[in-house]
Each structure stands twice: as C-alpha cells, then as structure tokens.
Amino acid sequence: MIDLRAARQDPDGYRAALARRGAAEDFDALLAADASWREHTEHAESLRAEQKRASKGKPSPEELVRLKDLSAKIEVAAAELAEAARYRDELLRRIPNLPDPTAADGMDEEDAEVVRTWGEPPVFGFTPRDHLELGSPRGWIDMARGARLSGSRFAYRIGDVAVTEMALYQYVIHKLRGKGFLPVLPPILVGEQAMYGTGFLPTEESNLYWLEKDDLYLTGTSEVALAGIHAEERLEEDELPARYVGFTTNFRREAGAAGKDTRGMFRVHQFDKVEMYVYCLPEQSREIHEELLAHEEEIARELGLPYRVMNIAVGDLGAPAAKKYDIEAWFPTQQRYREITSCSNTTDYQARRLNIKFRRDGQLEFVHTLNGTGATARALLSVMENFQDEGGKVAVPEVLRQYGAPAAIGLV
C-alpha cells in the first residue's frame, strides 16, 4: 500500500503521480475518508478525556447522569470511528503503487514503449507450424486430452517436449543460483493475508482459485510465497539485498482474458514457472530492477530467441508495480512478439502490506521488493516455433542439452 502519512504531507504530488494511473479520484476519496477518520478520532478522544475528568472524586447524582450520557456517546463514537477506519482502509487497499517517473505513459497495452530489440526473426522457405501442429499426428502438446481430463486450457506435454521443458527450468535455476539467488521450493497453497500482502487481493480476485473448505488460495506465481518468507520480520541492513529463486506450479483462472489466446497453451490455467524475488534497501531497487531485466535478457539470448524489451505503460501495470519491463519473444506463426517474461519493481508497496522492515542506524524502515520471471513454458513455445525445420523437427538450444534435453525434438 502507499505511505498514507507521506500522502497527507504531499497530496498534490501523490495526486499527480496517481493521475497517470487513472487513480486520482480514488486518491481524493481516500484523503476525504482519512480526514473523516481523523475527525472521528479527535471526537472519540475528547469524549474519553471528558469522561476521565468527570470520573475524578466522588461524583454527585448529576455527575453520575452525565457520566452515563458520556458512556453512551463514547460507545456511539467508537462505532463511528471503527466504521470510518474500515472505510478508509478499504480505499487504501485499492490505491495502486505510485508509478516510477520513467515508466511509460498511457493506459493500455499498446502504449508500452520499445526499449530495445535483439536478434532477427527467422525467415522460412515454408509455412511454419505452431506448437499444436508440431509433432502431429500424435502431438507433443495435447490440449484435447487435457480438456477431456480437466476442462479447457489444460495441457499434456509429452515425450521430448516434457523433457525439454524440465531442462529449461533446471537451466534457469542453475544460472540464477550462480548469480547469488537462493533456490526455494515454496508452498503453493496460501492464506488470504499472503494474497492481500502481495497485492493480488482485492484487485485480482476474479483470477484466483480459492479452496473454500480450507480457506486457502492456489497461487498464480511463487512471488506470493517468496514474498511471504519474511512477512512480519525485521531484517538487518547487511542481509540486503536478499535474492531468492522459486519454482512452482501455478494456477490462474484467466477470467479477464475471456476469448484471448484460446488456442494452445500460451494462456492456460495451470503452468510451471521459475521466479526471481529480491528484498533490498530502498535506494537499491531501481538498479536491481535493471539487473533482473539483464538476467532475463541473458536467458533469452542464450536460448537464441529474437526478442524486444518493453517498458509497460503505467495504466497497464498491476497494482503493486511502480515499473515493469516485459520481454517479448518472436512467434513466427503469429508474426508478432509475445510476452515470455516480466520483471517489476514494487518498491515498498508489498513490504508495507506484509510488514517487512529492516534496521538501519537504529531505525526501522520498509524494505523494497522486486520480482521477475526466470522462465515459463512460453519460452519453450517460442523455441519450438523459431527453430523448426520443414519436416517438423525442432533444434534444441545448446544450453538446454546439458540438463537432459535432446539435441532435437522429433516425433513422439
């Protein structure tokens, strides 16, 4: 969440920043609710002070009547204060993070800015096949059987494709471990506070799977569990930055993507993912954001994928992010670049919700947190499309072969 105390001191600055995200009216409503809460607080405290003064000594019959009246008023004032606090906090939970000044302007996906491109899209002397057409007639990625088992947007990955996907995750985890990231296999079922703390509640509720009997959520990214490692903790300055790399199976309803990417496994309800997560000092987060992007680019280059880096428009950011980069790889059958990774600087937004602080010069401050994709199967889909030959065989990047992937993916 945003720093409400700082917002009171600089309302114009906060309003201007949040206006870039279309949240200026919500911010004004928050300030009004906060002012109302402070008025109710003053009123309740003044009644309690009056009650304390009137209680001194032996009260007369008239004073007893007055004390009874004050008690009734205090009870009403306390209820009004609680409601004012509830409404203020509800609004506060819905205010997004302040955007970084260098984040791209605009409200839509199309407003993202191209930062740079790398590699040249391949030129084929034949019509390339997508990941569902490759490996036919039996198929390497079987959506039909997945749908028969679990419903739409579930997939089987079979044979060399399954082995290559696992090699992808092992390669990325090994690479990131060499860059100082601590590997973690975290829980994928978490309580409401973890989802709220990372900003997926209340704004992403429609995309979450909730197990009513257990009151637990299936996470859509290991970001949630990695953020929860230090919830309610106090770190020392010399422990930062703390870098983690997690691997989980993830679940998303994709309720907001109805009718979008319905073919194949580009957008599915269940997928695996390697995720980076970093805790750092506030003054480090911008530099570390660029480091996370550099790691993602290095992985894409070693896979040989033509890609471009996008600076995402502020209106298209998730609520916790101050700035986000996407890496989009080339997909020949779609003749366009599509997102395969993203990395976000969430500054102190998640840390405030999760109450994660560090000690510096005897004082407690909120840490900054960042997250970034190491790899998902989308990278494999791009590999399959970019490195196929006319016969439908796919050359596997050299970096994956040392982790068990074959030199080429042939028929199952």
Secondary structure, DSSP 8 states (H G I E B T S, - for coil): ---HHHHHH-HHHHHHHHHTTT-HHHHHHHHHHHHHHHHHHHHHHHHHHHHHHHTSS---HHHHHHHHHHHHHHHHHHHHHHHHHHHHHHHHHH------TTSB--SSGGG-EEEEEES-----SS----TTTTTTTT-SEEHHHHHHHH-SS--EE-THHHHHHHHHHHHHHHHHHTTT-EEE---SEE-HHHHHHTT-TTTTGGG-EEETTTTEEE-SSTHHHHHHTTTT-EEEGGG-SEEEEEEEEEE---GGGTTSS-STTSS-SEEEEEEEEEEE-GGGHHHHHHHHHHHHHHHHHHHT--EEEEE-BGGGS-TT-SEEEEEEEEETTTTEEEEEEEEEE-TTHHHHHHT-EEEETTEEEE-EEEEEEEEEHHHHHHHHHHTB-TTS-EE--HHHHTTT--SEE---
